[in-house]
Amino acid sequence: MTTSIGIIGVGEIASAIVGGLCALPDHPQFFLSPRNAQRAARLAEAHERIEVCDSNQDVVDRSELVVLSVLPGQVESVLAELEIPSERTVVSAVAGVSMDALTPLLPHRPSLVRVIPLPAVRERRGVTAMFPAEPAVEEIFDALGGTVAAADEAQFNTLSAVTATMSAHFAFVAGIAAWLEAQGWDRADAEHFVRGEFVGLATTLADPETPLPDLIHGHETPGGLNEMLRREWMGEDNQARLAQALDHVHDRVRGATTSE
């Protein structure tokens, strides 16, 4: 595995990457940028082989691989101040900023990979989308839960669109708890019950050997209550609305990519 990783932009996702890798016995050395100094300091206190650098250039100079995890609007100004040599690998975790937009900002042409890490990498259970496939980057994220390499950037953008479903998932769960509350249940008890139901389902979902359609049929009986709700709630009309919403998100992702 890569022996030294630099992080420029120590936000929530970058912290999750560091936390997940630091749980491994022989994790890399980390060099953190001074951006978000408090979060960087907390990581350095919590884990071994982490150092907060004086500048972003210091991060680049001391690292084999550099993870760029700043806000999209900060990319140009951050990279304009850096000299990143050709032998480095730059891993961009910046949403919506394309390879075509990033490449001119890296005049020495280091290896460049885009990734979409999910919060679950902290527990080493997050599957990370990447483009293009690159063995050193794949090894890092395989240790954090696995990788899916897109054939091209257009395909990568479809996975970016799908990440927009997370809050909708929680809204679905919250809506069920709200219905129980409307039936007279105390809110805390309603949420406690519903959380338990869906935490258990997440464990089942983690089994990669079972196709998703099989999970549907495995959790319902013909003419039963689960089948009844699924047919009413996720009938053809609602499935079409979901696909349409994903199309709209995908259009926005592609628009951001081409306009950067």
Secondary structure, DSSP 8 states (H G I E B T S, - for coil): --SEEEEES--HHHHHHHHHHHTSTT--EEEE-SSSHHHHHHHHHHSSSEEE-SSHHHHHHH-SEEEE---GGGHHHHHHT----TTSEEEE--TT--HHHHGGG-TT--EEEEEE--GGGGGT---EEEES--HHHHHHHHTTT-EEE-SSHHHHHHHHHHGGGHHHHHHHHHHHHHHHHHTT--HHHHHHHHHHHHHHHHHHHT-TTS-HHHHHHHT--TTSHHHHHHHHHSSHHHHHHHHHHHHHHHHHHHHHHHH-
